[in-house]
Amino acid sequence: MGPFEITTSLGALYDWRGAFATGEAAARLGIYLPFFRALKIYASYCTSSVV
């Protein structure tokens, strides 16, 4: 709503043999700048745990 956008995601990464490698969680906050029609600015944070 308005000029802000919040996106979150959860994921899992697997190695080439199909074994579970790590989990991942990410969040991203974006803002639309009204004086630039096609520009968005994002700040991202991502964390993962290595197994």
C-alpha angles and dihedrals in degrees: 000000000000120000096330132087126188119192128181131182140181124200148163127222123211130195123238091271092056096253118140110260108174145333123237137200125186139178128191131189118198134185127199113219109217095209091057112057097196103031127100125175118212136192113197136193123189131177131183137176121223115220 
